[in-house]
């Protein structure tokens, strides 16, 4: 990040907009928000201020609606979750994400939030990480998937699934405020992962475990279908535009 941008950011309070939706994964939001909250004002965004259910039934109250989000966010963040295939069809929310992303300094997501960024047209020409069962819909949308836990491609920063949100947030903080701020945050959170098993990644998990997870995610097929329909509509529209 250029020094002049860093100096400008240091001179004011950071503004981070965090988009949620019915069926989002709480951990996708909670990890990054806990880290970001040490350095910035975070806005939890939905279309209304009514409680929003997570994919595990817990509800969360948004703090701001899409109509009241400040302009020129330092970070636009989109959570993921089991509700993603349905939200891929929510044009009102996708239009908001597209507008906010055009003026945000950083455009970011974790988990299947990357698929929503792609649906909003914000990942064309960029690589992106996502939750591993959702590589297929990302590819269907014409986006090159990254198999990294955190992918940085210019001002697009995306993370893998669920627990990758903390790694993602530390990377964003390092970009915004420098390594010292990120290391401070890591220690405040006592983020020192020491997994008791090595099955947290499809490349290291046993094949039978991978198969179990894949079988649970019928939503992936729905997401691919919606992505394909989206790309077909785009192709039809492009044919109607005069050369």
GUTOR-364466 format. One record per residue (C-alpha): x negated, y negated, z. Coordinates in steps of 0.25 Angstrom, whole numbers. Last residue first. Example, Ala and Ser with C-alpha at 12.3 -4.5 7.8 and 13.67 -1.06 7.14 Angstrom:
2
<<-55; 4; 29>>
<<-49; 18; 31>>
% end
This chain:
243
<<84; 12; -126>>
<<98; 11; -123>>
<<102; 17; -109>>
<<113; 28; -111>>
<<102; 39; -112>>
<<96; 34; -98>>
<<110; 36; -92>>
<<111; 50; -96>>
<<97; 53; -91>>
<<100; 47; -78>>
<<113; 55; -77>>
<<105; 68; -79>>
<<95; 64; -69>>
<<106; 62; -58>>
<<113; 75; -62>>
<<99; 82; -60>>
<<97; 76; -47>>
<<111; 79; -42>>
<<109; 94; -46>>
<<95; 94; -40>>
<<101; 89; -27>>
<<112; 100; -27>>
<<101; 110; -29>>
<<94; 105; -17>>
<<106; 105; -9>>
<<106; 120; -9>>
<<94; 119; 1>>
<<95; 130; 10>>
<<90; 140; 0>>
<<77; 132; -2>>
<<75; 132; 13>>
<<76; 147; 14>>
<<67; 149; 2>>
<<56; 141; 8>>
<<57; 150; 20>>
<<56; 162; 12>>
<<44; 156; 4>>
<<36; 154; 17>>
<<33; 139; 19>>
<<20; 133; 15>>
<<24; 127; 1>>
<<38; 125; 5>>
<<34; 116; 17>>
<<37; 116; 32>>
<<34; 131; 33>>
<<20; 129; 39>>
<<24; 133; 54>>
<<21; 126; 68>>
<<20; 113; 61>>
<<10; 103; 68>>
<<16; 89; 64>>
<<9; 78; 72>>
<<19; 66; 71>>
<<18; 60; 85>>
<<29; 50; 80>>
<<20; 39; 87>>
<<8; 46; 81>>
<<13; 46; 67>>
<<18; 32; 68>>
<<4; 27; 72>>
<<-3; 35; 61>>
<<7; 28; 51>>
<<4; 14; 57>>
<<-11; 17; 56>>
<<-10; 22; 42>>
<<-4; 9; 36>>
<<9; 1; 37>>
<<18; 4; 25>>
<<10; 16; 18>>
<<7; 22; 32>>
<<21; 20; 36>>
<<26; 27; 24>>
<<16; 39; 26>>
<<20; 40; 40>>
<<35; 41; 36>>
<<32; 52; 26>>
<<25; 60; 36>>
<<37; 58; 45>>
<<47; 61; 34>>
<<40; 74; 30>>
<<49; 81; 41>>
<<61; 81; 32>>
<<57; 84; 18>>
<<45; 78; 10>>
<<42; 63; 10>>
<<42; 52; 0>>
<<35; 39; -2>>
<<37; 31; -14>>
<<29; 18; -15>>
<<18; 24; -23>>
<<20; 39; -23>>
<<18; 44; -8>>
<<23; 58; -6>>
<<24; 63; 8>>
<<25; 78; 11>>
<<19; 81; -3>>
<<26; 90; -13>>
<<29; 78; -22>>
<<41; 79; -31>>
<<40; 72; -45>>
<<54; 65; -47>>
<<62; 68; -59>>
<<75; 69; -52>>
<<76; 84; -54>>
<<62; 84; -47>>
<<68; 78; -35>>
<<79; 87; -35>>
<<70; 99; -36>>
<<60; 94; -25>>
<<72; 94; -15>>
<<68; 107; -8>>
<<55; 101; -4>>
<<60; 88; 3>>
<<55; 77; -5>>
<<42; 71; -10>>
<<41; 61; -21>>
<<33; 57; -34>>
<<37; 45; -41>>
<<40; 41; -55>>
<<55; 40; -52>>
<<56; 40; -37>>
<<66; 29; -34>>
<<77; 32; -44>>
<<88; 33; -33>>
<<89; 48; -36>>
<<74; 49; -33>>
<<75; 42; -20>>
<<86; 52; -16>>
<<77; 64; -20>>
<<66; 58; -11>>
<<76; 57; 1>>
<<76; 72; 0>>
<<64; 73; 10>>
<<58; 59; 13>>
<<60; 46; 6>>
<<53; 33; 2>>
<<53; 21; -7>>
<<42; 11; -2>>
<<43; -4; -4>>
<<58; -4; -6>>
<<64; -13; -17>>
<<67; -2; -27>>
<<70; 8; -16>>
<<81; 0; -10>>
<<89; -1; -23>>
<<87; 14; -27>>
<<90; 19; -13>>
<<103; 10; -13>>
<<107; 16; -27>>
<<105; 30; -21>>
<<114; 27; -10>>
<<125; 22; -19>>
<<123; 34; -29>>
<<125; 45; -18>>
<<123; 57; -27>>
<<109; 60; -22>>
<<116; 58; -8>>
<<123; 72; -10>>
<<110; 79; -13>>
<<102; 72; -2>>
<<112; 76; 10>>
<<102; 87; 14>>
<<92; 76; 18>>
<<83; 65; 13>>
<<79; 51; 19>>
<<77; 39; 10>>
<<67; 29; 14>>
<<65; 15; 8>>
<<53; 8; 14>>
<<49; -7; 14>>
<<63; -10; 11>>
<<65; -22; 1>>
<<79; -26; 4>>
<<85; -23; 17>>
<<96; -12; 18>>
<<110; -18; 20>>
<<118; -11; 9>>
<<112; 3; 11>>
<<117; 3; 25>>
<<109; 1; 38>>
<<106; 7; 51>>
<<111; 21; 47>>
<<117; 30; 58>>
<<112; 44; 59>>
<<120; 57; 60>>
<<115; 71; 63>>
<<122; 82; 55>>
<<109; 89; 50>>
<<110; 83; 36>>
<<110; 69; 42>>
<<124; 62; 44>>
<<124; 47; 42>>
<<131; 38; 53>>
<<139; 27; 46>>
<<131; 14; 43>>
<<134; 15; 28>>
<<126; 18; 15>>
<<114; 23; 23>>
<<101; 17; 28>>
<<93; 19; 40>>
<<85; 6; 41>>
<<71; 7; 47>>
<<64; -6; 53>>
<<49; -2; 52>>
<<36; 2; 59>>
<<40; 12; 70>>
<<53; 15; 63>>
<<46; 21; 51>>
<<41; 33; 59>>
<<55; 36; 66>>
<<62; 33; 53>>
<<53; 43; 45>>
<<55; 54; 54>>
<<70; 52; 57>>
<<74; 50; 42>>
<<70; 63; 36>>
<<72; 69; 49>>
<<87; 66; 49>>
<<89; 73; 35>>
<<100; 66; 27>>
<<114; 72; 25>>
<<121; 59; 24>>
<<111; 48; 20>>
<<99; 41; 25>>
<<91; 30; 19>>
<<79; 24; 27>>
<<76; 9; 24>>
<<63; 4; 30>>
<<60; -10; 33>>
<<46; -14; 38>>
<<45; -26; 47>>
<<36; -37; 42>>
<<22; -41; 41>>
<<16; -27; 40>>
<<24; -25; 27>>
<<18; -37; 20>>
<<4; -33; 24>>
<<5; -19; 19>>
<<11; -24; 6>>
<<-2; -34; 5>>
<<-11; -22; 8>>
<<-6; -14; -4>>
<<0; 0; 0>>
% end
